[in-house]
């Protein structure tokens, strides 16, 4: 059975808001189907979205702004905790990158409750993936184990 993703799943994977994902649906950039009144998307639907020019532009702008906010200490509500910003470039075959991305998404879901501030994004090109993670050092250590 094929895995189906929700609006919230895609928002988490892309570090964009649920509202932005819903706008993509409304604008026809993200195609899916409603099941029981809820939008559901296949991996192919998500890939088609992430390959669109509009998405790439929004995504890149969002990640850049997150890095700038981190450097400018915008998230002062997390004072007193240790937060890290990690940018990792992976140069491997697409199939290996996809598998590592899947494992990282699973780790991300399992850490949902354990970390107050976190953001994760992954940009792909032909033979490279750039992963940007904002999270606690403990999460980064676990992510690096998956990505090595």
Phi, psi and omega in degrees: 000133183286138178290136177246143182250148177265172175303316181295322177301314182292322177299317179296315181297327186257353184062024173258167181279159175300325179298317179297318179297318178295326175295322177298321178297310182301321182278355179084006179283332178242118179258143179197199178217154177267132175234117182059034179083359181247138177289138176225146186225140176277169176299323178297319177300316181293317179298318178299320177296310186292342177272354181282147181298319180299314180298312182303319179295311179299315183297311180299316178299318181296314180295316179300317179295322177299317179294316178298316178300319179298312181295327180273004178059044182289324185273066182289346178294347179259015178303141181094351176245159177265121176239146178234153171241120182234130177241124186235129173255127179246126179247096182209173177298150183305319182295321178291318178298319179296318180294317179295322178297317179299315179295322179293322177296321177296315177301318180302313180296321181290335180269003185312314185276336188279345185232128180289314185239117177205150177209143183220135175214155180218123177250135181248145164231196185306305185232025184215145170233135174250119181252127177241125183230131170246115183190184177287158178303325180298318179294317180302318179300314179295321179295318179296327176298321179290319187278343182290000000 
